[in-house]
Amino acid sequence: MSTNFNATSQLFYVIYGSGLTDFDGINIPWKTGDFVALPIGKETRHFADTNSVFYLVHDEPLLRYLGAKANSQRFKPTLYTSEDSLRELDKVKKEAKAVNRSRISVLLANKAMDQTLTVTHTLWAMLGVLPINAVQLPHRHQSVALDLILDCAPGCYTLVGTKISAKGEIINATKVDWKPYSAFITPPGYWHAHYNESIRKAHLIPLQDAGLQTYLRTLDIKFVLPNGETSAQ
């Protein structure tokens, strides 16, 4: 499969399969659970060893809106292996049990993005787990979130709404039920909270334009604390 986007950044997650990507003469091997971040380039070719499926996000719509053409690479092609991501996520899960964290996740970062600490200069990516009977308290941000659900059992869902009460609860919330390999959009500025009332832990991958929003100082992320108050980051 060949792709050629007018994009400064693209990121794909391998839902299943294995193979390699030929990017400007560089061969990047990948398998189930890996992430690959690519800067601008010429035609990119993907070769599968087995039947494979990607979840791919890029910023071409932003450049199309600006009427701009990407012409310089801001970072090098980067592979984030499943082994590395899951190992770091396991560390965070153990730490979370000790301090009772609402959010259990790892952020993908690139050392070239030392100002935004994101996976590319426009994109932000996270691998998260929602344990059994867990609630990720309401939060909001001005970036758009594309949430991919990797695995879950019935009983996992997200509540989304524009306002919260004095107790930190989302008012007139819309319920979004999770399904494996389904995706949904959280609009900018909307409060949202994730719930796991099922019999199994669940995993998700939110991707956002938060690299750009962080650079512009417009991310404006806020969290509801256990006491109902809000906190900005």
MIZA-685116 format. One record per residue (C-alpha): residue number from 1; z, y, x; chain. Coordinates in steps of 0.1 Angstrom, whole numbers, plus 5000, padded with zeros to 4 digits. Each point is the difference from the previous one (the first is absolute). Layout:
BEGIN
n, zz, yy, xx, chain
NUM, Z, Y, X, A
...
***
This chain:
BEGIN
n, zz, yy, xx, chain
1, 5000, 5000, 5000, A
2, 4991, 5034, 5013, A
3, 5017, 5033, 4992, A
4, 4992, 5036, 5011, A
5, 5023, 5027, 4985, A
6, 5000, 5037, 5007, A
7, 5038, 4998, 5005, A
8, 5024, 5010, 5027, A
9, 5022, 4970, 4993, A
10, 4998, 4966, 4983, A
11, 5027, 4974, 4997, A
12, 4996, 4965, 4986, A
13, 5025, 4972, 4993, A
14, 4988, 4964, 5001, A
15, 5011, 4985, 4967, A
16, 4988, 4966, 5012, A
17, 4975, 4985, 5024, A
18, 4992, 5004, 5037, A
19, 4972, 5014, 5021, A
20, 4993, 5030, 5022, A
21, 4987, 5036, 4997, A
22, 4974, 5014, 5024, A
23, 5008, 5037, 5005, A
24, 4978, 5019, 5025, A
25, 4998, 4969, 5022, A
26, 5037, 4991, 4997, A
27, 5008, 4967, 4983, A
28, 5032, 5001, 4980, A
29, 5013, 4966, 4988, A
30, 5019, 4999, 4967, A
31, 5016, 4975, 4976, A
32, 5021, 4999, 4968, A
33, 5027, 5027, 5000, A
34, 4985, 5022, 5028, A
35, 4993, 5037, 4998, A
36, 4971, 5016, 5019, A
37, 4997, 5038, 5003, A
38, 4966, 5015, 5011, A
39, 4990, 5035, 5009, A
40, 4965, 5013, 4993, A
41, 4972, 4980, 5014, A
42, 4965, 4988, 4995, A
43, 4992, 4970, 4978, A
44, 5029, 4976, 5000, A
45, 4994, 4963, 4996, A
46, 5025, 4975, 4987, A
47, 4995, 4962, 5006, A
48, 5020, 4974, 4981, A
49, 5010, 4966, 5013, A
50, 5012, 4990, 4965, A
51, 4997, 5016, 4966, A
52, 5018, 5034, 5004, A
53, 5012, 5029, 4979, A
54, 5009, 5035, 5012, A
55, 5019, 5028, 4984, A
56, 4983, 5030, 5016, A
57, 5009, 5037, 4997, A
58, 4983, 5030, 5017, A
59, 4998, 5038, 4998, A
60, 4963, 5004, 4993, A
61, 5007, 5016, 4966, A
62, 5019, 5028, 5018, A
63, 4971, 5007, 5023, A
64, 4976, 4999, 4971, A
65, 5020, 5026, 4982, A
66, 5001, 5023, 5031, A
67, 4963, 4995, 5007, A
68, 5010, 4989, 5035, A
69, 4987, 4974, 5025, A
70, 5024, 4980, 5022, A
71, 4988, 5002, 5036, A
72, 5029, 4993, 5023, A
73, 5024, 4970, 5003, A
74, 5037, 5011, 4998, A
75, 5014, 4965, 5009, A
76, 4990, 4967, 5013, A
77, 4994, 4969, 4978, A
78, 5034, 4984, 4994, A
79, 5010, 4965, 4989, A
80, 5034, 4994, 4983, A
81, 5005, 4963, 4999, A
82, 5018, 4982, 4972, A
83, 5025, 4985, 5024, A
84, 5010, 5035, 5013, A
85, 5003, 5015, 4965, A
86, 5020, 4972, 4985, A
87, 5023, 4998, 5030, A
88, 5008, 5037, 4997, A
89, 5004, 4997, 4963, A
90, 5025, 4972, 5005, A
91, 5020, 5022, 5023, A
92, 5001, 5027, 4974, A
93, 5011, 4975, 4973, A
94, 5030, 4990, 5020, A
95, 5010, 5036, 5007, A
96, 4995, 5008, 4963, A
97, 5025, 4974, 4990, A
98, 5026, 5017, 5022, A
99, 4995, 5035, 4986, A
100, 4987, 4992, 4965, A
101, 4967, 5019, 5003, A
102, 4979, 5008, 4970, A
103, 4967, 4998, 5020, A
104, 4993, 4970, 5023, A
105, 4967, 5005, 5018, A
106, 4982, 5007, 5033, A
107, 4976, 5028, 5007, A
108, 4968, 4995, 5020, A
109, 4997, 5026, 5027, A
110, 4976, 5009, 5028, A
111, 5012, 5015, 5032, A
112, 4971, 5024, 4999, A
113, 5016, 5015, 4969, A
114, 5031, 5013, 5016, A
115, 5003, 5030, 4976, A
116, 4997, 4982, 4967, A
117, 5012, 4965, 5011, A
118, 4974, 4984, 4977, A
119, 4974, 4972, 5003, A
120, 4971, 5026, 5003, A
121, 5000, 5038, 4999, A
122, 4992, 4999, 4963, A
123, 5013, 4967, 4987, A
124, 5035, 4985, 4997, A
125, 5007, 4963, 4995, A
126, 5031, 4980, 4992, A
127, 5009, 4963, 4996, A
128, 5029, 4996, 4977, A
129, 5022, 4973, 4984, A
130, 5018, 5003, 4967, A
131, 5028, 4974, 4999, A
132, 5012, 4982, 4969, A
133, 5020, 5022, 4977, A
134, 4992, 5030, 5021, A
135, 4991, 5035, 4989, A
136, 4982, 5026, 5022, A
137, 5015, 5032, 4985, A
138, 4977, 5027, 4986, A
139, 4981, 5020, 5026, A
140, 4970, 5023, 5001, A
141, 4975, 5016, 5024, A
142, 4969, 5021, 4999, A
143, 4978, 4974, 5016, A
144, 4981, 4976, 4978, A
145, 5013, 4964, 5003, A
146, 4977, 4970, 4997, A
147, 5024, 4971, 4995, A
148, 4987, 4964, 5006, A
149, 5023, 4972, 4988, A
150, 4998, 4970, 5023, A
151, 5022, 4975, 4983, A
152, 5025, 5001, 4971, A
153, 5013, 4981, 4971, A
154, 5001, 5013, 4964, A
155, 5028, 5026, 4997, A
156, 4988, 5023, 5027, A
157, 4989, 5035, 4989, A
158, 4999, 5037, 5007, A
159, 5011, 5028, 4978, A
160, 4981, 5033, 5004, A
161, 5005, 5034, 4984, A
162, 4999, 5037, 5007, A
163, 5037, 5009, 4995, A
164, 5034, 4986, 5007, A
165, 5033, 5006, 4981, A
166, 5032, 5014, 5014, A
167, 5010, 4964, 5007, A
168, 4969, 4994, 5021, A
169, 4982, 4978, 4974, A
170, 4963, 5004, 4993, A
171, 4994, 5016, 4966, A
172, 4974, 4985, 4977, A
173, 4989, 4976, 5027, A
174, 4968, 4980, 5000, A
175, 5005, 4963, 5010, A
176, 4975, 4984, 5023, A
177, 5004, 4962, 5002, A
178, 4993, 4985, 5034, A
179, 4975, 4971, 5005, A
180, 4990, 4984, 5034, A
181, 4971, 5018, 5016, A
182, 5000, 5027, 4974, A
183, 5000, 5037, 5009, A
184, 5010, 5032, 4983, A
185, 5001, 5037, 5007, A
186, 5031, 5022, 5001, A
187, 4988, 5036, 4994, A
188, 5013, 5028, 5022, A
189, 5033, 5014, 4989, A
190, 5009, 4972, 4977, A
191, 5034, 4984, 5002, A
192, 4999, 4962, 5003, A
193, 5024, 4971, 5005, A
194, 4994, 4964, 5007, A
195, 5019, 4971, 4984, A
196, 5003, 4963, 5007, A
197, 5016, 4981, 4971, A
198, 4982, 4968, 5009, A
199, 5010, 4968, 5018, A
200, 4982, 5007, 5033, A
201, 4998, 5029, 5025, A
202, 4968, 5020, 4998, A
203, 4978, 5017, 5027, A
204, 4978, 5031, 4996, A
205, 4979, 5023, 5022, A
206, 4999, 5037, 4990, A
207, 4972, 5020, 5017, A
208, 5000, 5038, 4998, A
209, 4983, 5031, 5013, A
210, 5034, 5009, 5014, A
211, 4987, 5005, 5035, A
212, 4981, 5030, 4988, A
213, 5028, 5012, 4978, A
214, 5026, 4997, 5028, A
215, 4977, 5021, 5023, A
216, 4997, 5026, 4973, A
217, 5038, 5000, 4993, A
218, 4992, 4993, 4963, A
219, 5013, 4964, 4997, A
220, 5033, 5013, 4983, A
221, 5015, 4965, 4996, A
222, 5032, 4998, 4980, A
223, 5023, 4970, 4992, A
224, 5026, 4994, 4973, A
225, 5033, 4990, 5016, A
226, 5024, 4974, 4985, A
227, 5021, 5028, 4985, A
228, 4970, 5014, 4982, A
229, 4995, 5030, 5023, A
230, 4967, 5006, 5017, A
231, 4994, 5002, 5038, A
232, 4969, 5014, 5018, A
233, 4986, 4986, 5032, A
***
